[in-house]
Amino acid sequence: MAEPTDIKRPKAVKFTIDGRAYVTSDDKQTASELLRLAGLDPSGYDLAELREGQAKPKRFEDDDTVHIKDGARFISIRQRAEVA
């Protein structure tokens, strides 16, 4: 009889980007990976995190590693808009 193995499964982390819910087991991803997950092109958008008690969101560079906490709220920020 085989001995039971003690396999640790990654914990699911729930978060939102622009109000849309996502779940991941990888709690460390780059800002550009998270933008792509949300269907956005990192060359046109930045990622920022909304934090309790802070007036301004924390903005991330594309190659910054983002430590995702359960319940985190992220937004996309358009880098520039064409003016007509």
N, C-alpha and C positions, 0 to 999 in steps of 0.2 A: 504494500500500500504506500502510495506516495505521500510525503510530508506536505502539509499545506505551506504554501509560500506566502511570505509577507510582502505583497506587492503594494507599493504606495501609488495610488492614482493621483494625477494632478488635480488640484481643486479647481472647480469651475468658478471663474470670476465674471460677474455680470457688470456691464457698464453701458453707457449710451454715447452716441456721437450724433449730434444734431437731433436729439430726442428719439432716435431709433435704437432699440435694444440689441445688444450683442453679448455673446458669451464666449469666453476663451479659457483655455487651460494654461496658456502662455502669458504670464502676467508681466513680462518684459518684452516690449516690442518697440520698434522705431516709430516715430511720428509718421513717416511716409508709409509704413506698413498699415498703420491704423487708418490713414486717409484712403488708401487703396481698398481696404476692407469696406469702407463706407461708400465706395464707388467714385471717389474723387481723385483727381490728378494732383499729386504733390507739387508739381511745378506751378500750379495755379492757386493752391490753397495751403494755409498753415493750420496746424492743430493747436488747440488751446484747451486747458482744463479749467472748469469752473470750480472754485473752492469756497467753502463756507467762510464767511467773515472777511473775504477779500473782494474789494471793489472791481479789480481788473483780473481777467483770466490769465493764467500762466501759459505763455506762448512757448511752443517747442520748435526748434529747427528740425528739418527733415531727417537728419541722421541722429538726433537725440534719442536716447533710450528712455522710453516712458514706462514707469512702474505703475501698472494698472491696479488700483485697489477696488475691491468689491463695492459697487454702487457709484463708481466714478462717473462724472459727467463731463464729456468733451464736446467742443464745438469746432466747426471749420470756419476759418476766416479767409475770405478771398483776398489774395495778395494785391491785386489791382483790377480795376474795372475800366473798360474803355468808355470814354466820354464821347457822346455824339455831338 
